[in-house]
Amino acid sequence: MPATNVTPTRDRTMAGSKRRGVPSARGRFLRLNDMVASTGLSESTIRRRVREGKFPKSVALTPHCVGWWETDFEAWASARLGSHPDE
């Protein structure tokens, strides 16, 4: 069987990045337990702050599963540094 010199097209989707072992530009999805561990806030506090617009908006992964883009969380956390925790 002859070898072909076909260059694969650049797959710039998240799945393509995963197949190539390259991280997505937006990072990975963080689940609620990651947010609890990273912030020290309870699940109910996180959900309330999302509703109030005081926490990054979650993204529906499935009808019963949400996550947050790692970059959105990092931007929020960076903005919080130096501000009062109750603000």
Sequence and secondary structure as in RCSB ss.txt:
>XXXX:A:sequence
MPATNVTPTRDRTMAGSKRRGVPSARGRFLRLNDMVASTGLSESTIRRRVREGKFPKSVALTPHCVGWWETDFEA
WASARLGSHPDE
>XXXX:A:secstr
            SHHHHHHHT   TT  EE HHHHHHHH   HHHHHHHHHHTSS   EEEETTEEEEEHHHHHH
HHHHHTTS TT 
